[in-house]
Amino acid sequence: MALLQIKNLNVSFLINGESLPVISGVNLNIGENETLVLAGESGSGKTITSLSITKLLPKNSVVTSGEVHFLGTDLLQLKESELCRVRGAEIAYVFQEPTSFLNPIFTIGNQLMEVIILHQGVDRDAAYSIAVELLRQTKLSSPERLMHSYPHQLSGGMNQRVFLAMSLACRPRLLIADEPTTALDVTVEAEILRLLKEFKDKLGFALLFITHNLSLARKIADRICIMYQGRIVEEAGVNDIFTAPRHPHTQKLLWAYEKIGRL
């Protein structure tokens, strides 16, 4: 049985009283400890698909039909209180702009400890020790000092490591990484990818990695789904996608990346 199974997912935006379909008939499976890359151009529907999994969609959007089964339970049928127990603990996210999701008025330590206390039920002393160790595992130097720092005092790469530590604090079964390296330089990008692989091997979670960058997809994926205009138009193993693409859009994407020397 798949860890996550999305069946015929359809999502629409409500704009000026009209319903605009943005996700159409998406089917997607992720197995235990698998890395699935959802790739496609900006606006193709990758992020909306990932947010639909735990109903974190914008207020003007609605899932019109479909099922999202996680460990056999349809998450779309759960109440908000039930979903809160899944988010963070079982399914965690890493987003593109970590500074936008970290609270600027609280220290890194306070925010990381809050997640640990909420989901693990430990006291503050234990949460502090766990938080420091998580920061150390993300290769951040002087983690004790960073516990007292604020997000604006850290670089984008450092904040992304903090967010990664926060996402993995409760050892989720599925980690969804939505363009986690887009705003970073190539050196930090490589470090974040290496950390994701190390944590995945150590903790054994499944990874849904979202990107428009096919060169990144090639480095990290077990399988790749190509998304275009709200639909998954091709799904295959890494070698098949890059050596024998079937869909015209996949072929155009590969041609474009080869043209600029990114593959």
Backbone bond lengths (Angstrom), bond angles and torsions (degrees), N, CA, C in turn:
res aa  C-N    CA-C-N  psi(-1)  N-CA   C-N-CA  omega(-1)  CA-C   N-CA-C  phi
1 M - - - 1.460 - - 1.527 110.05 -
2 A 1.329 116.63 136.27 1.459 121.46 178.86 1.528 110.19 -67.04
3 L 1.324 116.31 147.48 1.463 120.69 174.08 1.520 109.98 -64.74
4 L 1.336 115.71 -46.42 1.466 122.02 178.37 1.521 108.80 -128.97
5 Q 1.312 115.67 133.87 1.459 120.67 178.62 1.522 109.35 -136.46
6 I 1.322 115.55 115.71 1.468 121.57 176.44 1.519 107.97 -100.57
7 K 1.338 116.13 127.33 1.456 120.95 -176.86 1.530 110.36 -121.06
8 N 1.318 115.52 119.13 1.465 122.82 172.26 1.535 112.26 46.17
9 L 1.312 116.38 53.09 1.459 121.71 -178.47 1.527 110.68 -77.75
10 N 1.332 115.64 129.40 1.456 122.67 176.97 1.525 109.10 -130.28
11 V 1.322 115.88 127.49 1.461 121.65 -178.08 1.523 108.94 -130.53
12 S 1.326 115.94 139.17 1.460 121.06 178.67 1.522 110.55 -127.81
13 F 1.335 116.26 152.18 1.461 122.99 171.10 1.523 108.13 -101.14
14 L 1.311 115.84 139.19 1.462 121.52 175.99 1.520 107.89 -96.88
15 I 1.334 116.76 111.19 1.455 122.18 -176.58 1.530 108.72 -128.67
16 N 1.346 114.83 118.44 1.470 121.10 179.86 1.524 111.98 53.19
17 G 1.328 114.27 40.96 1.458 119.58 177.32 1.513 114.82 80.59
18 E 1.313 117.80 -1.03 1.459 120.89 179.55 1.527 110.87 -109.27
19 S 1.324 115.71 149.55 1.463 121.55 179.31 1.525 109.33 -97.20
20 L 1.354 115.54 119.16 1.463 121.18 -178.52 1.524 109.37 -110.82
21 P 1.331 118.59 110.95 1.473 120.38 179.58 1.531 111.26 -64.61
22 V 1.337 116.16 132.51 1.469 120.27 178.38 1.528 111.93 -122.56
23 I 1.320 117.51 -24.27 1.466 122.97 174.92 1.523 107.39 -126.21
24 S 1.321 116.22 127.29 1.467 119.87 -173.88 1.524 111.50 -129.14
25 G 1.315 116.21 110.78 1.458 122.23 171.90 1.511 115.51 59.22
26 V 1.321 117.29 42.33 1.469 120.48 -178.41 1.522 110.75 -78.80
27 N 1.328 115.41 129.21 1.460 122.99 173.55 1.521 107.90 -122.49
28 L 1.335 115.84 132.25 1.464 119.75 -173.99 1.520 109.62 -156.17
29 N 1.336 116.58 135.16 1.459 122.38 178.17 1.520 110.17 -125.67
30 I 1.326 116.06 140.54 1.466 121.36 174.57 1.518 107.94 -129.34
31 G 1.324 116.52 126.76 1.453 120.88 179.06 1.518 112.26 -89.39
32 E 1.303 116.10 167.93 1.464 122.01 176.80 1.528 109.92 -56.94
33 N 1.331 115.76 131.66 1.470 122.76 174.66 1.530 113.23 62.64
34 E 1.322 117.28 18.82 1.461 121.45 -179.99 1.531 110.12 -94.34
35 T 1.334 116.11 150.20 1.451 121.40 170.84 1.523 108.32 -109.44
36 L 1.324 115.31 110.94 1.455 121.84 177.31 1.522 108.23 -108.57
37 V 1.317 116.77 126.24 1.460 121.41 177.25 1.523 109.18 -100.69
38 L 1.339 115.25 127.57 1.459 122.08 173.11 1.523 106.22 -102.38
39 A 1.317 116.33 107.72 1.461 121.26 -171.99 1.522 111.00 -117.19
40 G 1.323 115.02 151.79 1.453 120.15 178.30 1.512 110.32 164.26
41 E 1.310 115.96 169.81 1.455 120.88 -178.51 1.524 110.93 -69.49
42 S 1.317 117.07 163.87 1.461 121.71 177.17 1.527 109.63 -60.41
43 G 1.336 115.70 135.64 1.451 120.46 -179.46 1.510 114.98 87.06
44 S 1.321 117.44 4.88 1.468 119.93 -177.61 1.526 112.91 -80.36
45 G 1.348 116.85 -14.07 1.463 119.73 176.98 1.512 114.92 111.87
46 K 1.325 117.13 9.01 1.473 120.80 -176.45 1.524 111.86 -63.23
47 T 1.324 116.89 -50.78 1.468 120.19 -176.89 1.524 111.49 -66.47
48 I 1.331 117.12 -42.37 1.465 120.20 179.77 1.523 110.42 -60.88
49 T 1.319 116.43 -38.88 1.467 120.02 177.00 1.522 110.27 -60.66
50 S 1.332 116.84 -45.75 1.462 120.05 -177.19 1.528 111.85 -68.27
51 L 1.324 117.50 -37.56 1.464 120.55 179.34 1.519 111.92 -70.66
52 S 1.322 116.34 -26.52 1.466 120.27 178.75 1.520 111.78 -65.49
53 I 1.324 116.71 -26.80 1.466 121.15 -175.16 1.522 111.21 -56.76
54 T 1.338 116.81 -42.83 1.472 120.24 179.98 1.528 111.48 -116.32
55 K 1.322 117.33 22.23 1.471 123.62 175.63 1.532 111.85 57.12
56 L 1.320 115.59 46.58 1.464 121.44 175.48 1.521 111.26 -100.71
57 L 1.299 117.03 28.03 1.453 122.67 -174.97 1.524 112.16 -71.69
58 P 1.347 116.94 156.43 1.472 120.39 173.59 1.524 110.86 -58.10
59 K 1.333 115.50 158.67 1.467 120.23 -174.35 1.525 112.91 -64.72
60 N 1.320 117.34 -26.11 1.470 119.30 -178.18 1.521 113.12 -91.52
61 S 1.326 116.68 16.02 1.461 120.52 -179.87 1.522 110.45 -118.58
62 V 1.313 115.46 157.11 1.453 120.45 -178.29 1.524 109.86 -149.80
63 V 1.332 115.66 138.78 1.465 120.83 171.87 1.517 106.98 -79.74
64 T 1.313 116.35 113.02 1.470 120.09 -176.39 1.520 112.14 -83.68
65 S 1.335 116.78 -27.42 1.462 120.08 176.11 1.517 108.89 -167.77
66 G 1.334 115.01 164.69 1.453 120.38 177.88 1.514 113.04 121.59
67 E 1.311 115.72 174.62 1.459 122.97 -179.89 1.524 109.25 -137.03
68 V 1.336 115.23 146.04 1.464 121.22 175.52 1.527 107.23 -130.36
69 H 1.330 116.54 97.89 1.458 121.13 -176.59 1.531 110.31 -94.24
70 F 1.311 114.88 125.40 1.461 121.61 176.34 1.518 107.76 -125.57
71 L 1.328 115.42 117.00 1.464 121.15 -174.76 1.529 111.47 52.96
72 G 1.346 114.67 36.83 1.461 119.76 175.99 1.510 116.14 88.10
73 T 1.342 118.27 -5.25 1.462 122.11 -179.11 1.522 110.34 -107.86
74 D 1.332 117.08 132.42 1.457 121.27 177.49 1.526 108.45 -78.13
75 L 1.335 116.27 106.50 1.464 120.64 -176.39 1.525 112.80 -64.35
76 L 1.312 116.63 -27.09 1.467 119.56 -178.35 1.520 112.10 -69.73
77 Q 1.329 116.89 -14.99 1.460 120.93 179.62 1.526 112.49 -95.85
78 L 1.323 117.49 -4.40 1.460 120.90 -178.03 1.522 111.88 -79.66
79 K 1.336 115.66 150.67 1.457 121.05 172.30 1.530 109.16 -73.67
80 E 1.330 115.53 162.02 1.457 119.82 -178.49 1.526 111.29 -59.12
81 S 1.323 117.66 -39.39 1.462 120.71 179.87 1.524 111.28 -64.37
82 E 1.325 116.75 -34.76 1.462 121.01 177.84 1.525 110.97 -72.40
83 L 1.332 116.74 -38.72 1.458 120.87 178.86 1.526 111.71 -66.27
84 C 1.318 116.62 -32.24 1.468 120.35 179.33 1.520 111.47 -61.82
85 R 1.314 116.64 -28.02 1.457 120.35 178.65 1.533 111.47 -79.15
86 V 1.333 116.28 -16.86 1.465 121.09 177.85 1.520 110.70 -89.48
87 R 1.336 115.98 -44.99 1.462 121.14 -178.71 1.523 110.33 -62.09
88 G 1.298 116.16 129.34 1.463 120.74 178.80 1.509 112.46 87.28
89 A 1.325 116.99 -48.18 1.460 120.17 -177.51 1.527 112.02 -80.17
90 E 1.335 117.04 -46.52 1.462 121.49 -177.32 1.530 112.13 -105.65
91 I 1.329 115.37 -37.89 1.462 121.72 178.40 1.519 108.10 -126.18
92 A 1.320 116.91 120.95 1.461 121.30 -178.17 1.523 109.94 -121.35
93 Y 1.344 115.00 156.36 1.457 121.46 -178.02 1.526 110.84 -120.54
94 V 1.326 115.70 147.26 1.458 123.41 165.30 1.517 106.05 -124.73
95 F 1.347 116.48 123.28 1.450 120.03 -173.39 1.527 112.55 -103.88
96 Q 1.320 114.79 172.74 1.452 121.99 -173.98 1.519 113.18 -67.96
97 E 1.320 117.98 -42.59 1.456 122.42 -176.34 1.532 108.81 -114.73
98 P 1.332 118.59 85.90 1.461 120.30 -174.61 1.523 113.60 -60.01
99 T 1.339 117.38 -33.74 1.462 120.06 -178.55 1.517 111.10 -62.82
100 S 1.335 117.54 -29.12 1.462 121.26 179.32 1.524 112.14 -71.52
101 F 1.325 117.04 -21.15 1.463 120.82 -177.06 1.529 112.65 -104.41
102 L 1.329 117.12 -9.83 1.453 120.62 175.20 1.516 108.67 -92.18
103 N 1.333 116.97 135.60 1.465 121.59 -177.14 1.528 109.74 -73.64
104 P 1.341 118.12 121.82 1.464 120.47 -175.04 1.523 114.54 -69.48
105 I 1.337 117.96 -16.01 1.465 119.18 -175.25 1.531 113.09 -98.41
106 F 1.337 116.62 -1.32 1.461 120.48 177.46 1.524 109.79 -117.85
107 T 1.324 115.66 149.67 1.458 119.80 179.41 1.530 110.38 -70.63
108 I 1.310 114.21 161.47 1.463 120.34 175.83 1.525 110.02 -57.01
109 G 1.326 116.06 -42.93 1.457 120.80 -179.11 1.508 112.69 -60.94
110 N 1.339 117.03 -45.12 1.463 120.50 -179.72 1.520 111.66 -60.91
111 Q 1.323 116.21 -42.50 1.461 119.77 -177.14 1.524 111.97 -70.80
112 L 1.309 116.33 -39.07 1.460 120.07 179.31 1.528 110.68 -70.17
113 M 1.319 116.98 -41.99 1.460 120.89 179.54 1.527 111.77 -65.89
114 E 1.329 116.69 -34.89 1.466 120.01 179.43 1.521 111.11 -59.31
115 V 1.336 116.03 -43.49 1.464 120.35 179.21 1.525 110.62 -63.83
116 I 1.320 116.11 -43.68 1.467 120.76 -177.77 1.527 111.02 -65.18
117 I 1.323 116.92 -44.64 1.469 120.98 179.87 1.524 110.51 -64.31
118 L 1.353 116.37 -42.44 1.462 120.57 -177.27 1.519 111.77 -62.89
119 H 1.340 117.20 -45.77 1.460 120.33 -172.12 1.525 114.04 -95.30
120 Q 1.341 117.27 -23.54 1.462 118.74 -178.41 1.526 112.81 -104.95
121 G 1.327 116.96 -14.86 1.459 120.21 176.21 1.519 115.10 68.37
122 V 1.333 117.07 26.41 1.465 120.72 179.69 1.525 109.99 -94.74
123 D 1.345 116.82 167.80 1.460 119.52 177.92 1.532 109.92 -81.89
124 R 1.333 116.37 176.26 1.462 120.90 -173.31 1.532 112.22 -66.17
125 D 1.303 117.29 -35.99 1.465 119.57 179.53 1.521 110.92 -63.72
126 A 1.328 115.37 -45.31 1.464 119.27 178.74 1.524 110.65 -66.36
127 A 1.336 116.99 -40.05 1.462 121.10 179.49 1.525 110.83 -63.11
128 Y 1.333 116.32 -37.32 1.469 119.77 178.55 1.531 110.46 -63.22
129 S 1.309 116.73 -45.67 1.466 120.70 -179.52 1.520 111.23 -62.81
130 I 1.345 116.48 -42.14 1.464 120.88 179.42 1.528 110.16 -64.46
131 A 1.336 116.65 -42.46 1.463 121.63 -178.68 1.527 111.37 -62.89
132 V 1.325 116.77 -45.20 1.462 120.79 179.63 1.525 110.22 -61.35
133 E 1.312 117.32 -42.38 1.456 120.68 -179.35 1.532 111.16 -66.54
134 L 1.326 117.30 -37.49 1.467 120.55 177.61 1.525 110.61 -63.68
135 L 1.325 116.58 -43.49 1.469 119.81 177.93 1.523 110.79 -63.01
136 R 1.319 115.67 -37.83 1.467 119.19 178.63 1.532 110.46 -65.63
137 Q 1.327 116.96 -39.01 1.458 120.81 -179.19 1.527 112.40 -68.90
138 T 1.337 117.53 -23.24 1.461 120.31 176.30 1.529 111.43 -85.92
139 K 1.337 115.62 11.41 1.469 123.13 174.70 1.527 112.78 68.61
140 L 1.336 116.65 27.64 1.463 121.02 174.50 1.520 108.86 -88.35
141 S 1.308 116.89 128.68 1.463 120.76 -179.69 1.525 110.05 -77.88
142 S 1.316 115.73 153.28 1.472 123.32 179.30 1.528 112.40 50.36
143 P 1.338 117.80 56.56 1.466 119.40 -176.97 1.522 113.69 -60.55
144 E 1.330 117.65 -31.99 1.477 119.72 178.51 1.525 110.31 -62.61
145 R 1.324 116.77 -39.77 1.465 120.15 178.20 1.525 110.75 -68.40
146 L 1.317 116.80 -40.15 1.458 120.54 -178.73 1.525 112.19 -64.80
147 M 1.317 117.34 -27.20 1.464 120.43 177.63 1.526 111.62 -58.31
148 H 1.329 116.95 -25.25 1.461 121.38 -178.51 1.529 112.34 -102.27
149 S 1.331 116.49 5.88 1.464 121.19 -179.80 1.529 110.48 -91.47
150 Y 1.340 114.81 162.04 1.462 122.10 177.13 1.535 109.05 -107.28
151 P 1.333 117.42 155.14 1.470 119.58 -176.80 1.526 114.20 -52.90
152 H 1.345 117.36 -37.90 1.465 119.04 -176.68 1.530 112.49 -69.11
153 Q 1.325 116.20 -14.12 1.459 119.85 179.39 1.529 112.37 -87.35
154 L 1.317 116.78 -5.11 1.462 121.32 -177.99 1.524 110.69 -110.96
155 S 1.316 116.37 156.33 1.463 121.60 175.42 1.525 109.91 -74.09
156 G 1.340 115.85 168.26 1.460 119.66 177.97 1.513 112.03 -60.21
157 G 1.326 116.34 -40.77 1.459 119.83 179.28 1.514 112.56 -65.48
158 M 1.327 116.91 -38.75 1.465 120.65 178.13 1.522 110.82 -66.93
159 N 1.332 116.96 -42.42 1.459 120.15 178.00 1.528 111.25 -63.74
160 Q 1.333 117.08 -34.92 1.462 119.07 177.91 1.527 110.95 -66.63
161 R 1.323 116.84 -36.28 1.469 119.78 175.93 1.525 110.97 -66.81
162 V 1.331 116.47 -39.08 1.466 120.76 176.41 1.521 109.64 -60.97
163 F 1.335 116.04 -45.45 1.467 120.17 -179.09 1.519 110.95 -65.25
164 L 1.319 116.13 -36.27 1.468 120.03 176.36 1.527 110.24 -64.10
165 A 1.330 116.59 -43.84 1.468 120.64 177.09 1.524 110.74 -59.76
166 M 1.324 116.17 -41.87 1.465 121.19 179.73 1.523 110.94 -64.56
167 S 1.322 116.45 -40.92 1.462 120.58 -178.59 1.525 112.27 -67.72
168 L 1.332 116.23 -31.28 1.465 120.54 -177.32 1.522 113.55 -95.73
169 A 1.335 116.07 2.11 1.470 120.52 -175.50 1.522 112.46 -58.02
170 C 1.323 116.76 -31.75 1.464 119.70 -176.28 1.521 112.60 -109.23
171 R 1.343 115.57 18.05 1.460 121.23 176.35 1.530 112.55 50.38
172 P 1.339 117.04 65.17 1.469 120.56 -178.47 1.513 112.16 -66.40
173 R 1.314 115.97 158.31 1.464 121.14 175.53 1.530 110.58 -80.77
174 L 1.351 115.54 -27.86 1.458 121.29 -179.19 1.520 109.18 -134.58
175 L 1.326 116.22 128.67 1.464 121.91 174.53 1.531 107.67 -112.32
176 I 1.325 115.77 127.78 1.458 121.79 177.51 1.526 107.74 -108.33
177 A 1.321 116.26 113.34 1.463 122.18 -177.96 1.527 108.23 -108.54
178 D 1.336 115.68 107.50 1.455 121.72 -174.56 1.524 110.33 -99.32
179 E 1.320 116.81 101.20 1.469 123.10 -179.12 1.534 111.09 48.32
180 P 1.335 119.40 51.38 1.462 120.83 -171.23 1.523 114.88 -70.92
181 T 1.338 117.79 -10.73 1.461 119.77 -176.28 1.530 113.30 -118.98
182 T 1.330 117.54 5.56 1.460 120.65 -172.35 1.522 113.17 -60.20
183 A 1.331 117.50 -41.03 1.463 120.50 -175.34 1.530 112.89 -88.76
184 L 1.327 117.86 9.01 1.460 121.63 -174.23 1.527 110.68 -108.55
185 D 1.343 115.42 155.43 1.457 118.08 176.48 1.532 109.36 -74.57
186 V 1.320 116.44 168.94 1.463 120.26 -170.33 1.527 112.51 -64.64
187 T 1.328 117.25 -31.24 1.462 119.93 179.76 1.523 111.10 -68.48
188 V 1.339 115.83 -47.41 1.468 120.26 178.66 1.521 110.11 -67.79
189 E 1.328 116.42 -36.00 1.467 120.75 176.68 1.521 110.93 -55.99
190 A 1.324 116.16 -46.42 1.463 120.54 179.86 1.523 111.30 -63.65
191 E 1.330 117.18 -36.94 1.462 121.01 179.39 1.526 111.35 -67.10
192 I 1.342 116.72 -40.80 1.467 120.35 179.05 1.526 110.30 -65.63
193 L 1.322 117.53 -42.01 1.468 120.58 177.02 1.523 111.14 -61.11
194 R 1.325 116.58 -41.90 1.457 120.76 179.31 1.525 110.74 -64.08
195 L 1.334 116.72 -40.36 1.465 120.43 177.98 1.525 111.08 -63.64
196 L 1.334 116.69 -42.59 1.461 119.81 179.26 1.525 111.04 -60.00
197 K 1.318 116.18 -43.35 1.460 119.94 179.20 1.530 111.28 -65.12
198 E 1.335 116.40 -42.09 1.467 120.28 -179.58 1.519 111.36 -63.51
199 F 1.340 116.53 -45.73 1.462 120.13 179.55 1.523 111.32 -66.28
200 K 1.313 116.52 -38.38 1.460 119.99 179.56 1.529 110.50 -63.27
201 D 1.325 117.29 -43.41 1.460 120.93 178.32 1.527 111.17 -65.41
202 K 1.325 116.69 -37.51 1.458 121.13 -176.71 1.523 112.63 -76.07
203 L 1.348 116.49 -43.73 1.457 121.06 -173.44 1.526 113.61 -96.83
204 G 1.334 116.91 -20.08 1.453 119.91 174.67 1.514 116.05 77.27
205 F 1.335 117.95 24.40 1.466 119.26 179.07 1.531 110.29 -84.11
206 A 1.331 115.39 162.41 1.461 121.24 171.09 1.525 107.77 -87.22
207 L 1.336 115.89 150.73 1.463 120.75 -176.09 1.523 110.20 -126.88
208 L 1.343 114.85 123.42 1.461 121.39 169.51 1.518 106.44 -103.86
209 F 1.317 115.84 108.97 1.464 121.97 -174.81 1.516 108.92 -107.31
210 I 1.321 116.39 122.37 1.460 121.95 -175.97 1.521 109.07 -107.00
211 T 1.334 116.16 130.18 1.455 119.27 -177.98 1.523 110.56 -158.67
212 H 1.336 115.19 156.53 1.466 120.44 168.39 1.526 109.99 -101.23
213 N 1.340 115.76 -1.96 1.457 122.70 -173.44 1.531 110.27 -97.99
214 L 1.311 116.60 105.29 1.462 120.06 -176.62 1.522 112.87 -68.45
215 S 1.323 117.24 -26.67 1.462 118.70 177.55 1.521 110.92 -67.14
216 L 1.351 117.27 -35.66 1.465 120.40 174.37 1.524 110.58 -68.18
217 A 1.314 115.75 -42.35 1.463 120.01 179.06 1.522 110.92 -56.43
218 R 1.305 115.50 -41.51 1.462 120.41 -178.87 1.525 112.18 -63.57
219 K 1.328 116.93 -32.66 1.460 121.44 -176.26 1.520 113.05 -77.32
220 I 1.339 117.16 -28.26 1.463 118.69 -167.16 1.523 114.38 -117.20
221 A 1.334 118.60 -20.18 1.465 121.28 -167.48 1.523 114.49 -81.91
222 D 1.334 115.16 149.71 1.463 122.65 161.44 1.530 108.90 -92.10
223 R 1.328 114.89 -43.93 1.466 121.79 174.88 1.527 108.33 -133.23
224 I 1.341 114.94 157.20 1.457 120.62 178.67 1.522 109.65 -129.09
225 C 1.333 115.98 133.56 1.459 122.33 169.58 1.527 107.88 -109.87
226 I 1.322 116.69 127.92 1.458 121.93 177.70 1.525 108.63 -96.90
227 M 1.340 115.12 126.37 1.459 120.45 -177.94 1.523 109.95 -110.47
228 Y 1.334 115.30 139.86 1.462 120.76 -178.41 1.524 108.56 -151.54
229 Q 1.342 115.55 123.20 1.458 122.11 178.17 1.527 112.84 51.33
230 G 1.343 115.07 45.53 1.450 120.44 173.82 1.511 115.77 80.97
231 R 1.321 116.61 8.10 1.466 120.65 -179.48 1.524 110.11 -130.09
232 I 1.330 116.49 152.36 1.458 120.44 169.63 1.520 107.12 -88.66
233 V 1.329 114.80 115.53 1.465 119.24 -173.35 1.522 112.95 -99.12
234 E 1.341 116.63 -16.03 1.461 119.21 178.19 1.518 109.27 -157.21
235 E 1.319 115.61 142.88 1.468 122.36 177.63 1.518 108.60 -141.55
236 A 1.328 116.19 127.87 1.468 119.16 -178.32 1.519 109.29 -165.51
237 G 1.337 115.62 170.01 1.447 120.71 172.80 1.526 110.29 -66.49
238 V 1.321 116.32 164.02 1.455 120.83 -175.59 1.521 111.76 -57.39
239 N 1.324 117.82 -48.93 1.455 120.71 -176.89 1.521 111.94 -61.61
240 D 1.333 116.84 -39.61 1.461 120.12 -179.34 1.523 111.64 -67.10
241 I 1.331 116.25 -40.17 1.467 119.77 -179.73 1.530 110.62 -60.99
242 F 1.331 116.05 -41.89 1.465 119.46 -173.33 1.537 113.47 -88.77
243 T 1.317 117.68 -19.82 1.467 118.97 -178.84 1.521 113.30 -106.69
244 A 1.354 116.48 -25.74 1.463 118.97 -177.79 1.523 111.21 -144.35
245 P 1.342 117.64 59.62 1.471 120.05 179.01 1.522 110.99 -64.44
246 R 1.331 116.40 137.54 1.458 120.44 -175.57 1.530 112.93 -98.52
247 H 1.321 116.64 -41.80 1.472 118.99 -173.60 1.529 110.40 -81.45
248 P 1.324 117.83 141.11 1.469 121.09 -179.61 1.537 113.45 -56.19
249 H 1.337 117.16 -35.23 1.467 118.70 -179.67 1.526 110.99 -68.93
250 T 1.330 116.93 -40.70 1.467 120.17 175.87 1.523 110.36 -60.24
251 Q 1.305 116.02 -42.84 1.462 120.61 179.08 1.523 111.57 -61.42
252 K 1.339 116.79 -39.80 1.464 120.61 178.95 1.524 111.24 -68.38
253 L 1.332 116.83 -39.40 1.467 119.92 178.02 1.526 110.76 -61.71
254 L 1.317 115.78 -46.14 1.462 119.92 -179.94 1.532 111.01 -64.12
255 W 1.318 116.41 -40.69 1.467 120.03 177.97 1.525 110.53 -60.22
256 A 1.354 116.16 -42.78 1.450 120.25 -178.24 1.530 111.43 -64.65
257 Y 1.325 116.45 -42.34 1.467 119.70 -179.49 1.527 111.43 -69.93
258 E 1.311 116.50 -36.64 1.464 119.04 175.97 1.528 110.53 -65.67
259 K 1.329 115.73 -36.82 1.467 121.47 -178.52 1.519 111.88 -61.68
260 I 1.346 115.92 -37.93 1.474 118.85 -178.78 1.526 111.79 -96.31
261 G 1.341 115.54 7.75 1.457 119.50 174.05 1.510 115.45 72.08
262 R 1.341 117.02 32.37 1.466 120.25 -178.09 1.512 113.19 -98.27
263 L 1.316 119.48 -7.36 1.467 120.86 -178.90 1.536 110.36 -105.04
